Amino acid sequence: MSKADLIYRENCRAILEHGVWDTDREVRPRWDDGTPAHTVKAFGIVNRYDLREEFPIMTLRRTFYRSCVDELLWIWQKKSNNVRDLSSHIWDSWADENGSIGKAYGYQLGVKHQYREGAFDQVDRVLYDLKHNPASRRILTNLYNFSDLHEMALYPCAYSMTFNVSGNTLNAILNQRSQDMLTANNWNVVQYAVLVHMLAQVSGLEAGELVHVIADCHIYDRHVPLVEKMLENEPLPAPKFCLDPNVTSFYDFTRDSVKFENYQYHNFDAKIPVAV
């Protein structure tokens, strides 16, 4: 059975059984009808996924991995902050009339900085160091740029990646300030597991562990019955992950470079409300 499902169930049960509600506080998010969107949360959850054992995609319900990869490449490869460069509409609620989400996500990764070796943006610096300085303990990215926060439509949730090479294995830590467990948890896990595989392949390395650190891990009030219903499903076997072996440059990957064999999942037909 999928280990990603087991981890997810453990997280959700811990939140539902022992979490802290924020119903005694004013909160920023709102539902479509203007009602405050309250949450029950756990603080400081750390999950480890060994990518050598299996790929961490959920089977309790379907994760639309092609859209996951499309958004990942929008941020990390296109380094875009405009929703018109994205195939899905998941960011539309935060975009302005021109499609921009401000100086957020891909914008931050695309800003060039000067180093001794030349000018690099954050992604190209990671790619350079993985090939030329794999022993470095300074291979990381950070989207939480305080000087630009006031120009972001949404502060970055998954804001930092730290990469570490041990032998021939690429490991990574994903830091996340906030995680909506129903709508976004496995979405983010799939994205950054794919990213580790991609970076490892183009750097001549093997994908190892992805460690996911979540500060505020929460379930929205209107999501609770949906999560409880989903947790009744029994995990199915994890599918086989396939990444196009012919790609040697990170900038040549597309969402079609990623495939899964025998991906089984439970049906989940409920409409999920999203708080903005």
C-alpha positions in Angstrom: 0.0 0.0 0.0 1.1 3.6 -0.6 3.3 4.9 2.2 2.2 8.4 1.2 -1.4 7.4 2.2 -0.2 6.1 5.5 1.6 9.3 6.3 -1.3 11.4 5.2 -3.8 9.4 7.4 -1.5 9.7 10.4 -1.2 13.5 9.9 -4.9 14.0 9.4 -5.9 11.9 12.4 -3.4 13.7 14.6 -4.9 17.0 13.5 -8.5 15.9 13.9 -8.0 14.2 17.3 -5.4 16.5 18.9 -5.4 19.7 16.9 -6.0 23.3 18.0 -9.0 25.3 16.6 -8.6 29.0 15.8 -12.4 29.7 16.2 -11.5 32.1 19.0 -9.5 34.4 16.7 -10.0 36.7 13.7 -8.7 35.0 10.6 -7.8 36.3 7.1 -9.3 33.6 4.8 -12.9 33.7 3.8 -15.3 31.3 2.0 -17.2 32.5 -1.1 -20.1 33.6 1.1 -17.9 35.8 3.2 -17.9 33.5 6.2 -14.5 33.3 8.1 -12.6 30.1 7.1 -11.4 28.6 10.4 -9.0 25.7 10.8 -7.9 23.0 13.2 -4.2 22.6 13.1 -1.1 20.8 14.3 2.3 22.6 14.5 5.6 21.4 13.3 4.9 18.2 11.3 7.9 16.5 9.7 7.4 13.8 7.1 10.1 11.8 5.3 9.7 10.2 1.9 12.3 7.8 0.6 12.1 8.2 -3.2 14.2 5.1 -3.7 11.5 3.0 -2.2 8.4 4.4 -4.0 7.0 7.6 -5.3 4.8 9.4 -2.7 1.5 9.9 -4.6 -1.8 9.3 -2.8 -4.3 6.7 -3.7 -7.0 7.7 -1.1 -8.1 10.1 -3.9 -6.6 11.0 -7.2 -3.8 13.5 -7.4 -3.8 15.2 -10.8 0.0 14.9 -11.3 0.1 16.4 -14.8 -1.3 19.7 -13.4 1.1 19.4 -10.4 4.1 19.1 -12.7 2.8 21.9 -14.9 2.6 24.3 -11.9 6.1 23.1 -10.7 7.6 23.9 -14.1 5.7 27.2 -14.3 7.5 28.2 -11.1 10.9 26.5 -11.4 11.5 26.3 -15.1 9.6 29.2 -16.6 10.2 31.3 -13.5 6.9 33.0 -14.2 4.5 35.0 -12.0 1.8 35.2 -14.7 -1.1 32.8 -14.7 -1.3 33.1 -18.5 1.8 30.9 -18.6 0.0 28.2 -16.6 -2.2 25.6 -18.1 -4.6 25.3 -15.2 -6.7 28.0 -13.4 -5.6 27.3 -9.8 -4.0 30.7 -9.4 -6.7 32.8 -11.0 -8.2 34.0 -7.7 -4.9 35.7 -6.8 -4.1 37.2 -10.2 -4.7 40.8 -11.2 -6.3 42.0 -14.5 -3.0 41.3 -16.3 -2.6 37.8 -15.0 0.2 38.7 -12.6 0.5 37.4 -9.0 3.1 40.0 -8.2 6.7 39.4 -7.1 5.9 35.9 -6.0 7.1 32.3 -6.7 8.7 32.1 -10.1 9.6 35.8 -10.1 11.8 35.2 -7.0 13.5 32.2 -8.6 14.3 34.2 -11.8 16.0 37.2 -10.2 19.8 37.0 -11.0 22.4 37.5 -8.3 26.1 38.1 -8.7 28.6 35.4 -7.6 32.3 34.9 -8.1 31.5 32.5 -10.9 29.1 34.9 -12.6 25.4 35.9 -12.5 22.9 33.2 -11.6 19.3 33.0 -10.6 18.4 30.7 -7.8 17.5 27.7 -10.0 20.7 28.0 -12.2 22.8 28.3 -9.0 21.4 25.0 -7.7 22.0 23.3 -11.1 25.6 24.7 -11.2 26.4 23.6 -7.6 25.0 20.1 -7.9 27.4 19.5 -10.8 30.4 21.5 -9.6 30.1 21.8 -5.8 28.1 18.7 -4.7 29.8 18.8 -1.3 28.5 22.3 -0.6 26.1 22.7 2.4 24.8 26.0 0.8 22.6 24.6 -2.0 19.2 26.1 -1.3 16.5 28.4 -2.6 14.3 30.8 -0.7 11.1 32.5 -2.0 10.3 34.4 1.2 11.9 37.7 0.3 10.8 40.2 2.9 11.5 43.3 0.8 9.0 42.0 -1.8 6.2 40.6 0.4 4.1 43.7 0.0 4.1 43.1 -3.8 3.0 39.5 -3.6 -0.6 38.5 -4.2 0.0 35.6 -1.8 3.0 35.0 0.5 4.8 31.8 -0.6 3.5 28.7 1.3 6.2 26.2 0.1 9.0 28.8 0.4 12.4 27.0 0.7 14.2 24.0 -0.7 17.5 22.8 0.8 19.5 20.3 -1.3 22.2 18.0 0.1 24.3 15.4 -1.8 25.4 12.4 0.2 27.6 10.1 -1.9 25.7 9.9 -5.2 22.4 10.6 -3.6 20.4 13.9 -3.8 18.3 14.6 -0.7 16.2 17.6 -0.1 14.2 19.5 2.6 11.0 21.3 1.6 10.0 24.0 4.2 6.4 25.1 4.2 4.9 27.8 6.4 1.3 26.7 5.9 -0.4 23.6 4.5 -4.0 23.0 3.6 -4.2 19.2 4.1 -7.1 18.5 1.8 -6.4 20.6 -1.2 -2.6 20.9 -1.3 -0.7 18.4 0.8 -0.1 15.6 -1.7 -0.1 18.2 -4.5 3.1 19.7 -3.0 4.6 16.4 -2.1 4.3 15.2 -5.7 5.7 18.4 -7.1 8.8 18.5 -5.0 9.4 14.7 -5.3 9.3 15.2 -9.0 11.7 18.1 -8.7 14.2 16.0 -6.7 14.0 13.3 -9.4 14.5 15.9 -12.2 17.4 17.6 -10.6 19.1 14.3 -9.7 18.8 13.0 -13.2 20.3 16.1 -14.9 23.1 16.2 -12.3 24.1 12.5 -12.6 22.7 11.7 -9.2 20.2 9.3 -7.6 17.0 10.7 -6.0 17.1 10.0 -2.2 15.0 11.4 0.6 12.5 14.3 0.5 11.9 15.7 4.0 8.7 17.8 4.2 8.6 20.3 7.2 5.3 22.0 7.7 4.9 24.7 10.3 1.1 25.2 10.3 -0.5 22.0 9.1 -4.3 22.5 9.1 -7.7 21.3 7.9 -10.4 23.9 7.2 -13.7 23.7 9.0 -15.7 22.9 5.9 -13.1 20.3 4.8 -13.4 18.2 8.0 -16.3 15.9 6.9 -14.6 15.5 3.5 -11.3 14.4 5.1 -13.1 12.1 7.5 -14.9 10.4 4.6 -11.7 10.1 2.6 -9.8 8.5 5.5 -12.3 5.6 5.4 -10.7 4.4 2.1 -8.0 1.8 2.3 -4.7 2.7 0.7 -3.9 1.0 -2.7 -0.4 0.0 -4.0 1.8 2.9 -5.0 2.3 3.2 -8.8 5.6 3.1 -10.6 7.1 6.5 -11.3 8.7 7.0 -14.8 10.8 10.1 -15.8 11.9 10.4 -19.4 15.6 9.2 -19.2 16.6 11.0 -22.4 16.3 14.5 -20.8 19.7 15.8 -19.8 18.8 19.5 -19.2 16.4 20.7 -16.6 14.9 23.2 -19.1 13.9 20.4 -21.5 11.5 18.7 -19.1 7.8 19.0 -19.8 4.8 17.7 -17.9 4.8 14.8 -20.5 8.2 13.8 -19.2 6.5 12.4 -16.1 4.4 9.3 -16.2 3.0 6.7 -13.7 2.3 3.1 -14.4 -0.6 1.4 -12.7 -1.8 4.4 -10.8 -4.9 3.3 -8.9 -7.0 5.6 -6.7 -10.3 5.8 -5.0 -13.0 8.0 -6.5 -13.6 11.3 -4.8 -16.4 13.2 -6.3 -17.1 15.9 -3.6 -16.6 19.5 -4.6 -13.9 21.0 -2.4 -14.5 24.6 -1.4 -11.4 26.8 -1.4 -10.9 29.7 1.0 -9.2 32.8 -0.3 
